[in-house]
Amino acid sequence: MKKLLASDLDGTLVVGNNLSYENKKAILDLNNKNDIFVVSTGRPYNGVIFLEDQHDIKIDYYVLLNGAIILDKNKNTVKHNIIKRETIKSIINFYYKEGIKLSVESGYFTYLLSDFDYLPYDNTKRVNSIEEINEEISLISMYLPEAKIEDIE
Protein backbone atom coordinates (compact mmCIF):
# COMPACT_ATOMS: atom_id res chain seq x y z
CA MET A 1 0.00 0.00 0.00
CA LYS A 2 1.39 3.41 -1.01
CA LYS A 3 1.66 6.18 1.53
CA LEU A 4 1.24 9.88 0.87
CA LEU A 5 2.94 12.71 2.72
CA ALA A 6 1.84 16.29 2.05
CA SER A 7 3.98 18.91 3.74
CA ASP A 8 4.05 22.64 4.10
CA LEU A 9 7.48 24.20 3.63
CA ASP A 10 8.13 27.32 5.68
CA GLY A 11 8.61 26.52 9.34
CA THR A 12 7.58 22.90 8.78
CA LEU A 13 9.95 21.24 6.33
CA VAL A 14 12.41 24.09 5.80
CA VAL A 15 13.55 27.28 7.45
CA GLY A 16 14.43 29.75 4.69
CA ASN A 17 15.69 27.23 2.17
CA ASN A 18 17.50 25.14 4.76
CA LEU A 19 16.41 21.51 4.85
CA SER A 20 17.56 19.56 7.89
CA TYR A 21 19.41 16.28 7.49
CA GLU A 22 16.56 14.43 9.25
CA ASN A 23 13.87 15.89 6.99
CA LYS A 24 15.90 15.21 3.85
CA LYS A 25 16.56 11.62 4.89
CA ALA A 26 12.88 11.00 5.69
CA ILE A 27 11.72 12.36 2.31
CA LEU A 28 14.39 10.46 0.38
CA ASP A 29 13.30 7.29 2.21
CA LEU A 30 9.73 8.03 1.14
CA ASN A 31 10.94 8.56 -2.45
CA ASN A 32 12.89 5.29 -2.41
CA LYS A 33 9.76 3.39 -1.34
CA ASN A 34 7.86 4.96 -4.29
CA ASP A 35 5.44 6.58 -1.88
CA ILE A 36 3.89 9.92 -2.80
CA PHE A 37 5.36 13.24 -1.68
CA VAL A 38 3.33 16.44 -2.07
CA VAL A 39 4.61 19.93 -1.39
CA SER A 40 1.72 22.11 -0.22
CA THR A 41 2.76 25.72 0.26
CA GLY A 42 2.05 29.36 -0.30
CA ARG A 43 5.27 29.57 -2.29
CA PRO A 44 5.44 29.64 -6.10
CA TYR A 45 7.20 26.98 -8.16
CA ASN A 46 10.39 29.06 -8.17
CA GLY A 47 10.29 28.84 -4.37
CA VAL A 48 10.23 25.02 -4.20
CA ILE A 49 12.42 23.85 -7.08
CA PHE A 50 15.49 23.94 -4.81
CA LEU A 51 14.25 20.69 -3.21
CA GLU A 52 14.82 18.89 -6.50
CA ASP A 53 17.81 20.90 -7.71
CA GLN A 54 19.82 20.93 -4.50
CA HIS A 55 18.53 17.88 -2.61
CA ASP A 56 17.45 15.40 -5.33
CA ILE A 57 14.00 15.08 -3.79
CA LYS A 58 11.29 13.74 -6.07
CA ILE A 59 8.02 15.69 -5.76
CA ASP A 60 4.90 13.95 -7.02
CA TYR A 61 2.53 16.91 -6.76
CA TYR A 62 2.99 20.60 -6.16
CA VAL A 63 0.18 22.50 -4.45
CA LEU A 64 1.45 26.06 -4.84
CA LEU A 65 0.32 29.58 -3.99
CA ASN A 66 -2.05 28.20 -1.35
CA GLY A 67 -3.77 25.99 -3.92
CA ALA A 68 -3.99 28.46 -6.82
CA ILE A 69 -1.67 26.23 -8.85
CA ILE A 70 -1.41 22.44 -8.78
CA LEU A 71 1.19 20.60 -10.85
CA ASP A 72 1.86 16.89 -11.25
CA LYS A 73 5.33 15.31 -11.05
CA ASN A 74 5.95 16.11 -14.74
CA LYS A 75 5.11 19.78 -14.09
CA ASN A 76 1.85 19.46 -16.03
CA THR A 77 -0.78 21.91 -14.81
CA VAL A 78 -3.68 20.25 -13.01
CA LYS A 79 -5.17 23.57 -11.84
CA HIS A 80 -4.24 27.22 -12.31
CA ASN A 81 -6.46 29.99 -10.95
CA ILE A 82 -5.92 33.49 -12.35
CA ILE A 83 -6.76 36.83 -10.72
CA LYS A 84 -8.28 39.37 -13.13
CA ARG A 85 -6.08 42.41 -13.83
CA GLU A 86 -8.87 44.78 -12.75
CA THR A 87 -9.10 42.97 -9.41
CA ILE A 88 -5.34 43.18 -8.87
CA LYS A 89 -5.33 46.90 -9.65
CA SER A 90 -8.28 47.51 -7.30
CA ILE A 91 -6.63 45.64 -4.44
CA ILE A 92 -3.30 47.40 -4.92
CA ASN A 93 -4.94 50.83 -5.17
CA PHE A 94 -7.13 50.22 -2.11
CA TYR A 95 -4.54 48.69 0.21
CA TYR A 96 -1.24 50.21 -0.83
CA LYS A 97 0.28 52.68 1.59
CA GLU A 98 3.71 53.44 2.95
CA GLY A 99 5.29 50.50 4.75
CA ILE A 100 3.45 47.77 2.86
CA LYS A 101 5.60 45.48 0.74
CA LEU A 102 3.74 44.20 -2.32
CA SER A 103 4.47 41.37 -4.70
CA VAL A 104 2.48 39.34 -7.19
CA GLU A 105 3.06 35.79 -8.37
CA SER A 106 2.56 34.13 -11.72
CA GLY A 107 3.38 30.83 -10.08
CA TYR A 108 6.75 30.65 -11.78
CA PHE A 109 8.01 34.19 -11.37
CA THR A 110 7.74 36.72 -8.54
CA TYR A 111 7.23 40.39 -9.36
CA LEU A 112 8.16 42.81 -6.59
CA LEU A 113 6.12 46.01 -6.59
CA SER A 114 8.06 47.23 -3.53
CA ASP A 115 11.63 46.86 -2.37
CA PHE A 116 12.12 43.64 -0.38
CA ASP A 117 14.98 42.79 1.93
CA TYR A 118 14.84 39.05 1.34
CA LEU A 119 12.96 36.33 -0.47
CA PRO A 120 14.32 32.78 -0.21
CA TYR A 121 14.07 31.98 -3.91
CA ASP A 122 15.16 33.00 -7.39
CA ASN A 123 13.22 34.32 -10.39
CA THR A 124 12.20 37.62 -8.91
CA LYS A 125 12.03 40.95 -10.68
CA ARG A 126 11.42 44.44 -9.34
CA VAL A 127 8.76 46.30 -11.35
CA ASN A 128 7.22 49.73 -10.90
CA SER A 129 3.68 48.78 -11.87
CA ILE A 130 1.42 45.89 -12.74
CA GLU A 131 1.43 47.18 -16.32
CA GLU A 132 5.02 45.95 -16.74
CA ILE A 133 3.95 42.33 -16.18
CA ASN A 134 2.89 40.30 -19.22
CA GLU A 135 2.02 37.08 -17.35
CA GLU A 136 -1.21 36.03 -15.69
CA ILE A 137 -1.17 36.55 -11.91
CA SER A 138 -2.36 33.98 -9.37
CA LEU A 139 -1.45 35.54 -6.02
CA ILE A 140 -1.03 38.97 -4.45
CA SER A 141 1.18 39.18 -1.39
CA MET A 142 1.26 42.01 1.13
CA TYR A 143 3.93 42.09 3.79
CA LEU A 144 3.82 44.61 6.62
CA PRO A 145 7.12 44.23 8.49
CA GLU A 146 6.56 47.16 10.86
CA ALA A 147 2.84 46.66 11.60
CA LYS A 148 1.26 45.32 14.75
CA ILE A 149 -0.87 42.20 14.41
CA GLU A 150 -3.95 44.18 15.48
CA ASP A 151 -3.44 46.62 12.62
CA ILE A 152 -3.02 43.80 10.11
CA GLU A 153 -6.20 42.05 11.27
C-alpha positions in Angstrom: 0.0 0.0 0.0 1.4 3.4 -1.0 1.7 6.2 1.5 1.2 9.9 0.9 2.9 12.7 2.7 1.8 16.3 2.1 4.0 18.9 3.7 4.1 22.6 4.1 7.5 24.2 3.6 8.1 27.3 5.7 8.6 26.5 9.3 7.6 22.9 8.8 9.9 21.2 6.3 12.4 24.1 5.8 13.6 27.3 7.4 14.4 29.7 4.7 15.7 27.2 2.2 17.5 25.1 4.8 16.4 21.5 4.9 17.6 19.6 7.9 19.4 16.3 7.5 16.6 14.4 9.3 13.9 15.9 7.0 15.9 15.2 3.9 16.6 11.6 4.9 12.9 11.0 5.7 11.7 12.4 2.3 14.4 10.5 0.4 13.3 7.3 2.2 9.7 8.0 1.1 10.9 8.6 -2.5 12.9 5.3 -2.4 9.8 3.4 -1.3 7.9 5.0 -4.3 5.4 6.6 -1.9 3.9 9.9 -2.8 5.4 13.2 -1.7 3.3 16.4 -2.1 4.6 19.9 -1.4 1.7 22.1 -0.2 2.8 25.7 0.3 2.1 29.4 -0.3 5.3 29.6 -2.3 5.4 29.6 -6.1 7.2 27.0 -8.2 10.4 29.1 -8.2 10.3 28.8 -4.4 10.2 25.0 -4.2 12.4 23.9 -7.1 15.5 23.9 -4.8 14.3 20.7 -3.2 14.8 18.9 -6.5 17.8 20.9 -7.7 19.8 20.9 -4.5 18.5 17.9 -2.6 17.5 15.4 -5.3 14.0 15.1 -3.8 11.3 13.7 -6.1 8.0 15.7 -5.8 4.9 13.9 -7.0 2.5 16.9 -6.8 3.0 20.6 -6.2 0.2 22.5 -4.4 1.4 26.1 -4.8 0.3 29.6 -4.0 -2.1 28.2 -1.4 -3.8 26.0 -3.9 -4.0 28.5 -6.8 -1.7 26.2 -8.9 -1.4 22.4 -8.8 1.2 20.6 -10.9 1.9 16.9 -11.2 5.3 15.3 -11.1 6.0 16.1 -14.7 5.1 19.8 -14.1 1.8 19.5 -16.0 -0.8 21.9 -14.8 -3.7 20.2 -13.0 -5.2 23.6 -11.8 -4.2 27.2 -12.3 -6.5 30.0 -10.9 -5.9 33.5 -12.3 -6.8 36.8 -10.7 -8.3 39.4 -13.1 -6.1 42.4 -13.8 -8.9 44.8 -12.8 -9.1 43.0 -9.4 -5.3 43.2 -8.9 -5.3 46.9 -9.6 -8.3 47.5 -7.3 -6.6 45.6 -4.4 -3.3 47.4 -4.9 -4.9 50.8 -5.2 -7.1 50.2 -2.1 -4.5 48.7 0.2 -1.2 50.2 -0.8 0.3 52.7 1.6 3.7 53.4 3.0 5.3 50.5 4.8 3.4 47.8 2.9 5.6 45.5 0.7 3.7 44.2 -2.3 4.5 41.4 -4.7 2.5 39.3 -7.2 3.1 35.8 -8.4 2.6 34.1 -11.7 3.4 30.8 -10.1 6.7 30.6 -11.8 8.0 34.2 -11.4 7.7 36.7 -8.5 7.2 40.4 -9.4 8.2 42.8 -6.6 6.1 46.0 -6.6 8.1 47.2 -3.5 11.6 46.9 -2.4 12.1 43.6 -0.4 15.0 42.8 1.9 14.8 39.1 1.3 13.0 36.3 -0.5 14.3 32.8 -0.2 14.1 32.0 -3.9 15.2 33.0 -7.4 13.2 34.3 -10.4 12.2 37.6 -8.9 12.0 40.9 -10.7 11.4 44.4 -9.3 8.8 46.3 -11.4 7.2 49.7 -10.9 3.7 48.8 -11.9 1.4 45.9 -12.7 1.4 47.2 -16.3 5.0 46.0 -16.7 4.0 42.3 -16.2 2.9 40.3 -19.2 2.0 37.1 -17.3 -1.2 36.0 -15.7 -1.2 36.5 -11.9 -2.4 34.0 -9.4 -1.4 35.5 -6.0 -1.0 39.0 -4.4 1.2 39.2 -1.4 1.3 42.0 1.1 3.9 42.1 3.8 3.8 44.6 6.6 7.1 44.2 8.5 6.6 47.2 10.9 2.8 46.7 11.6 1.3 45.3 14.8 -0.9 42.2 14.4 -3.9 44.2 15.5 -3.4 46.6 12.6 -3.0 43.8 10.1 -6.2 42.1 11.3 
